[in-house]
Amino acid sequence: MENKEYFGRVASIFRKVEDLLDEFEDEIDYDCTPDKLELTVEATGRRVVLNTQQAVHELWLAGNARGWHFKYQPEQDRWFAEAEQEEFDECFTRLLENHLDQPVSFT
């Protein structure tokens, strides 16, 4: 993947995540830059970090003392963590559900 495509896909996933987090504005505080999104669950102080890894064209997600490395798979149009065999959307929403103790989904 070329850098231009990578940056476009990263911007798109960050917008998607921010739109989801806006639904929980009373429960989650977050800060976002083009390279990193950090969120804190206000009730517990638990944190989740999503950041870019430009050199390898990946997205890294960290939370609950775990980390995932997602690569974009154009044939399935998804960000996927090979080691865990997980799609980004499923992993991220499950992580938030864990922190918020309520259902979370991308719409």
N, C-alpha and C positions, 0 to 999 in steps of 0.2 A: 504494500500500500504506500502510495506517495504521501509526503508530509501534508500537502493541502487537503487530501481526502481525510487523513487521520484527524487533523484539527477540526474539520467540519463535523466529523462523526462525534468527536469529543464534545464539541459545543452543543450538539444535538442531545446527547445523553445527559449533559449537565443541565440543560433547560428542562428536560423531562423530569429529572430528579428534583429540581427546584420547584416545578409545578406540583409535584407530589408533596413535597415538604410544606408548601404553602397551605395545604389542606390541614396541617397540624400546627399552625402558627402559635397556638396557645400551649402546646406541649413540647415543641422543638425550637431551638435557636440554632441558626446556621449562618456561616460566613462562606462566601464563594469568591474565588478568583478564577481566572481562566485555566489554571493548573491544579486547583485543589478546592474541594468542598469539605468543610468540617462542620459536623452537626453535634449538638449536645442535647440530650433529653433533659429538660428542666427539672423534672421530679427526682431523677436519680443521679444526674451528672454524668451518665454514661455517654461515651463519644463514639462516633463513626467518622471515618475519614475516607474520602474518595479522591484519588489523585492520578494525574497523568504520568506516564513513563514514556516520554517522547522518544528516547533513544531506541526503544524496542517496540514502539507503537502499541502499548498496552494501557489498560486502566487497572489501577490497584485499589482494592477495597479492604479496609481494616475495621474490625469491630469485634467485641467479645473475645479479645485476645487471640484473634485469628486473622488471617490475611488471604486474599484471593487475587490472582493475576488473570485478567480477562484480555483475550485477544479478539479482534473483530473477525468474524467469519462471514464473508460476503455471500457465499452460496446459501446460507440460512438467514442472512441479515440479522445477526445477533452478536453480542459480546459474550464470550464463552470462556470459562475457566477449565482448561483441560484436566488439571490434576484432580479437581473435585467433580468434574463432569456436571457443571452447573451453569445455567444461563444467568446473566447479570440481573435481569428483572426479578427472577425468582429468589435469588440470593439476597438482593437488597431489600425486597419487601419482607422476606422472612426475618431478616435482621431487625428491621423496624418493628415488625409485629412482636418480636421478642422484647424489645425495649419499651414498647408502648402498651403491651398487653391488650391489643385490639387488632382487628383485621386491617390490612393495608394492601392496596393494589394500585397498579398503574391503570389509568382509565383510557 
